[in-house]
Every structure is written in structure tokens, then in C-alpha cells.
Amino acid sequence: MKLSEELPVDHRLSQVYRFGAGLTGLVLLTFGSLGFADRLAYFDTHGSNLAGLSTNGALSTVSIVVGIVLVAGAVIGGNTASTLNTVVGVLFIASGFVNLFLLDRSGNILAFRMPNVIFSFLVGLMVLTFGLYGRVSGNLPHDNPYWRARHPEQAERESHTALPAASATTWTADSSPARRS
């Protein structure tokens, strides 16, 4: 089964993936655009403060590129947005660790400071959560497309034994099932 076949285009999880990608993409596009508006030096290792974060032209460029990719993922939606959120989330977390090591060193070409590292970790966790939402858990419902893809035999058995839409069971006012005659 292909990844694109796992989740129907109109599945409710797609909205979660789109929201996560779109929100983060817009924040990054705004941050990068404000950095370019300030005409920052491209590889200045000291950077300038913008919205509480240190930035330079290189970080503004990276922010805009990643923002565009995330907004494109939000437009596409579905598994693409989910996978993109997951990958970007992992990259943000990795960036946090790399830049934590590079603080106060000449290799700090993105002008990271500790608030940038914390931002990188937090945004990485947030986007990763949006990307993995509904995909990974020990207790996914059996109608979840990812559970069905991982357990095709059981999903097939359950689809044959499921009650039809006009079920023989109705619910009474006290919320207990009752059999129709």
C-alpha cells in the first residue's frame, strides 16, 4: 500500500496536518520577511534582535524557504502535510542541538542565541506533534487509516463483521442499547 493511499483526501486528520503546516509556515514567512525588511547582514554571526530572536540574512532566507515549503504542504494537505510536518519538526529539533553546540563560536552563521535554540526546540516539537497526530499511538481507533494500514488482516475481518448502517441496535433514552423487533 502506498503512503498516499493510507489517508483519504477528505479525512479529518488532514485538517490537523494542514493547520500545523500553515500556522508554522506563516510564522516563519513573517519572521523571514521582517528580517529582510531590516536589511540585515547575510552571515553576521552576532545578528540583530527581531521579535526576541537573533537573526541575520541567512536565517531570514532559511525561514522563508522553510515557510514556503510548509505553506505548500498545507495547501496540498493529507499525508504530504503530515510527512512534511514530521520531517520539518525533526529538522528543527536537530537544528536546535547543532546550534546549541555552535553558540558563541565562529561557525554560528545563522546568528543563533539561546532564545533561538529554545524556539527551535519548541517549534520542532509542535510541528512534529502536528505531523504525527493520529499516526502514532498505542491506542489508535480501528477506523484510523494508519491503524488499518498496519493491521490489514484484522481490518479486513472487522469490515466484514461490522454492522450495516441500518443497524439492528438502537439507543434508548437512557443510553443503553436495545434490540429492534
C-alpha positions in Angstrom: 0.0 0.0 0.0 1.3 3.4 -1.0 1.6 6.2 1.6 -0.8 8.3 -0.5 -3.5 5.5 -0.3 -3.5 5.4 3.5 -5.4 8.6 4.2 -8.4 9.7 2.2 -8.1 13.3 0.9 -11.1 14.4 2.9 -10.1 12.7 6.2 -10.5 14.8 9.3 -6.8 14.3 10.2 -5.9 16.2 7.1 -7.2 19.4 8.7 -4.8 19.0 11.7 -1.8 18.5 9.4 -2.8 21.5 7.2 -3.3 23.7 10.3 0.1 22.8 11.7 1.9 23.3 8.5 0.1 26.5 7.6 0.4 28.2 11.0 4.1 27.4 11.3 4.8 28.4 7.7 3.1 31.7 8.1 5.1 32.5 11.3 8.4 31.6 9.6 7.4 33.7 6.5 6.7 36.6 8.7 9.9 36.3 10.7 12.0 35.9 7.5 10.3 38.9 5.8 10.8 41.1 8.8 14.5 40.1 8.7 14.8 41.1 5.1 12.9 44.4 5.7 15.7 45.3 8.2 18.3 44.6 5.6 20.5 42.5 7.9 24.0 41.4 7.0 23.8 37.9 5.5 26.4 36.0 7.5 26.7 38.3 10.6 27.4 35.9 13.5 26.2 38.4 16.1 22.9 39.1 14.4 20.2 41.6 15.2 17.2 41.2 17.5 13.9 40.6 15.9 10.8 39.6 17.9 13.1 38.4 20.7 15.2 36.2 18.5 18.6 36.9 16.9 18.6 36.8 13.1 20.7 37.7 10.1 20.1 37.5 6.3 21.0 33.8 6.2 18.4 32.9 8.9 15.8 35.0 7.2 16.4 33.1 3.9 16.2 29.8 5.7 13.0 30.9 7.4 11.3 32.0 4.2 12.3 28.8 2.3 11.0 26.5 5.1 7.9 28.7 5.5 7.1 28.4 1.8 7.6 24.6 1.9 5.3 24.3 4.9 2.6 26.6 3.4 2.8 24.4 0.2 2.3 21.3 2.4 -0.7 23.0 4.0 -2.2 23.6 0.5 -1.6 20.0 -0.6 -2.8 18.6 2.8 -3.2 14.9 3.6 -0.2 12.6 4.0 2.1 15.1 2.3 1.4 17.7 5.0 1.8 15.1 7.8 5.1 13.8 6.4 6.3 17.3 5.8 5.4 18.4 9.4 7.2 15.3 10.7 10.4 15.9 8.7 10.5 19.7 9.4 9.9 19.0 13.1 12.8 16.6 13.3 15.0 19.2 11.4 14.0 21.9 13.8 15.0 19.8 16.8 18.3 18.8 15.1 18.9 22.4 14.3 18.4 23.3 18.0 21.1 20.8 19.0 23.5 21.8 16.3 23.1 25.5 17.1 23.3 24.9 20.8 26.8 23.5 20.2 27.7 26.4 17.9 26.7 29.2 20.3 29.4 31.8 20.7 31.6 30.1 18.0 32.7 31.4 14.6 30.7 28.7 12.9 27.4 30.2 14.1 26.5 31.5 10.6 22.7 31.8 11.5 23.4 34.1 14.5 21.7 31.8 16.9 21.4 32.7 20.6 19.8 30.7 23.4 16.3 32.1 22.6 16.7 30.8 19.1 17.7 27.4 20.3 14.7 27.2 22.6 12.4 28.5 19.8 13.9 25.8 17.5 13.1 23.0 20.1 9.6 24.3 20.8 8.6 24.8 17.2 10.2 21.4 16.3 8.2 19.6 19.0 5.0 21.5 18.0 5.3 20.7 14.2 6.4 17.1 15.0 3.3 16.7 17.1 1.1 18.1 14.3 2.8 15.7 11.8 2.5 12.6 14.0 -1.0 13.3 15.3 -3.3 10.4 14.6 -0.4 8.4 13.1 1.4 7.1 16.1 -0.1 5.8 19.3 -0.6 2.6 21.1 -4.3 3.2 21.1 -5.4 4.3 17.6 -9.1 3.6 16.9 -9.7 0.8 14.4 -11.3 3.2 11.9 -8.0 5.2 11.7 -6.4 4.7 8.2 -2.9 4.3 9.7 -4.1 1.5 12.1 -5.9 -0.1 9.1 -2.7 0.0 7.1 -0.7 -1.6 9.9 -3.2 -4.3 10.6 -4.7 -5.2 7.2 -5.9 -8.7 8.1 -7.8 -7.6 11.2 -9.1 -4.5 9.4 -10.5 -6.8 6.7 -12.1 -9.1 9.2 -13.7 -6.1 11.1 -15.0 -4.6 7.8 -16.9 -7.9 7.1 -18.3 -8.3 10.6 -19.3 -4.7 11.1 -23.0 -4.0 11.4 -24.5 -2.2 8.4 -25.6 1.4 8.6 -29.2 0.4 9.4 -28.1 -1.5 12.4 -30.4 -3.8 14.4 -29.3 -2.0 17.5 -30.9 1.4 18.6 -30.2 3.5 21.6 -32.8 4.2 24.2 -33.2 7.5 26.1 -31.1 6.1 29.0 -28.2 5.4 26.5 -28.4 1.7 26.7 -28.7 -0.4 23.6 -32.0 -2.1 22.8 -32.9 -4.6 20.1 -35.4 -3.7 17.5 -38.1 -6.2 16.8 
